[in-house]
Amino acid sequence: MKTTERAPGPWKYHMTYTAGEPQGFAVSAGALNLCQLMTGDNDAEEEADARLIAAAPDLLAALEGLLGCTELNLDGMDGDTRYLIENARAVIAKAKGAA
């Protein structure tokens, strides 16, 4: 499967307005608008979703950094820890379009 580069960070979220009224949240990378979350019945939930989307590049970098540690040795880890690490690798692949 072909992978595509993502918009460079940092990604930020902000409230959007129409005629002075809050309408939702947008996530952007510089001047590029990445997505719009419209306000529904739960403004707090939409804001939490926008925060999570905006944090995605940092979360990906943190996971890649953690899994790139030279000290990471699966042989000495219990099954639960190995499962979590393999799951993190699968999530990275999914985020990069390889899964």
Kinemage of the C-alpha trace (Angstrom):
@kinemage 1
@onewidth
@group {chain A} dominant
@subgroup {mainchain}
@vectorlist {calphas} color= white
{ca met a 1} P 0.000 0.000 0.000
{ca lys a 2} L 1.284 3.446 -0.881
{ca thr a 3} L 1.857 5.819 2.027
{ca thr a 4} L 1.365 9.557 1.773
{ca glu a 5} L 3.192 12.180 3.775
{ca arg a 6} L 1.054 14.100 6.223
{ca ala a 7} L 0.825 17.856 6.564
{ca pro a 8} L 3.807 19.138 8.544
{ca gly a 9} L 3.229 20.155 12.134
{ca pro a 10} L 2.592 21.637 14.419
{ca trp a 11} L -1.133 21.065 14.162
{ca lys a 12} L -3.354 23.396 16.153
{ca tyr a 13} L -7.052 23.581 16.862
{ca his a 14} L -9.240 26.621 17.300
{ca met a 15} L -12.882 27.612 17.624
{ca thr a 16} L -14.591 28.655 14.395
{ca tyr a 17} L -17.300 31.297 14.137
{ca thr a 18} L -20.008 32.305 11.677
{ca ala a 19} L -21.580 35.740 12.113
{ca gly a 20} L -19.944 35.923 15.541
{ca glu a 21} L -21.495 32.653 16.744
{ca pro a 22} L -19.383 29.588 17.623
{ca gln a 23} L -19.817 26.894 14.965
{ca gly a 24} L -17.272 24.254 15.912
{ca phe a 25} L -13.565 23.623 15.829
{ca ala a 26} L -10.991 23.478 13.071
{ca val a 27} L -7.628 21.722 13.049
{ca ser a 28} L -4.957 23.340 10.917
{ca ala a 29} L -1.302 23.039 9.981
{ca gly a 30} L -0.216 26.607 9.406
{ca ala a 31} L -2.551 28.096 6.805
{ca leu a 32} L -3.811 24.652 5.724
{ca asn a 33} L -7.192 23.701 7.211
{ca leu a 34} L -7.043 19.946 7.879
{ca cys a 35} L -10.523 19.316 9.237
{ca gln a 36} L -13.631 20.936 10.643
{ca leu a 37} L -15.661 19.585 13.546
{ca met a 38} L -19.097 21.123 13.713
{ca thr a 39} L -20.616 21.865 17.082
{ca gly a 40} L -23.492 19.558 17.901
{ca asp a 41} L -25.030 18.705 21.224
{ca asn a 42} L -21.715 18.370 23.037
{ca asp a 43} L -19.210 21.213 22.585
{ca ala a 44} L -16.840 19.646 25.114
{ca glu a 45} L -16.706 16.407 23.103
{ca glu a 46} L -16.001 18.235 19.832
{ca glu a 47} L -13.238 20.222 21.525
{ca ala a 48} L -11.736 17.025 22.972
{ca asp a 49} L -11.814 15.449 19.491
{ca ala a 50} L -10.134 18.537 18.002
{ca arg a 51} L -7.412 18.432 20.686
{ca leu a 52} L -6.763 14.747 19.966
{ca ile a 53} L -6.550 15.298 16.205
{ca ala a 54} L -4.217 18.274 16.694
{ca ala a 55} L -1.969 16.150 18.941
{ca ala a 56} L -1.709 13.293 16.393
{ca pro a 57} L 1.700 14.260 14.937
{ca asp a 58} L 3.177 14.586 18.435
{ca leu a 59} L 1.650 11.279 19.541
{ca leu a 60} L 3.064 9.544 16.463
{ca ala a 61} L 6.522 11.023 17.050
{ca ala a 62} L 6.436 9.998 20.715
{ca leu a 63} L 5.504 6.400 19.852
{ca glu a 64} L 8.159 6.207 17.151
{ca gly a 65} L 10.747 7.608 19.567
{ca leu a 66} L 9.783 5.169 22.278
{ca leu a 67} L 9.880 2.170 19.961
{ca gly a 68} L 13.167 3.337 18.478
{ca cys a 69} L 14.984 3.076 21.805
{ca thr a 70} L 18.036 0.884 21.475
{ca glu a 71} L 17.343 -0.510 24.960
{ca leu a 72} L 13.998 -1.966 23.809
{ca asn a 73} L 14.424 -5.736 24.005
{ca leu a 74} L 11.243 -7.780 23.626
{ca asp a 75} L 12.959 -10.974 24.782
{ca gly a 76} L 13.142 -9.755 28.374
{ca met a 77} L 9.546 -8.510 28.555
{ca asp a 78} L 6.407 -10.193 29.781
{ca gly a 79} L 3.632 -11.072 27.366
{ca asp a 80} L 1.458 -8.062 28.200
{ca thr a 81} L 4.286 -5.621 27.551
{ca arg a 82} L 5.197 -7.363 24.285
{ca tyr a 83} L 1.548 -7.162 23.224
{ca leu a 84} L 1.434 -3.416 23.963
{ca ile a 85} L 4.618 -2.795 21.982
{ca glu a 86} L 3.404 -4.819 19.007
{ca asn a 87} L 0.086 -2.963 19.173
{ca ala a 88} L 1.959 0.373 19.164
{ca arg a 89} L 3.855 -0.755 16.052
{ca ala a 90} L 0.567 -1.692 14.362
{ca val a 91} L -0.944 1.714 15.221
{ca ile a 92} L 2.090 3.473 13.727
{ca ala a 93} L 1.716 1.418 10.546
{ca lys a 94} L -2.000 2.272 10.417
{ca ala a 95} L -1.271 5.985 10.880
{ca lys a 96} L 1.237 5.846 8.024
{ca gly a 97} L -1.125 3.974 5.702
{ca ala a 98} L 0.856 0.748 5.764
{ca ala a 99} L -1.728 -1.385 7.555
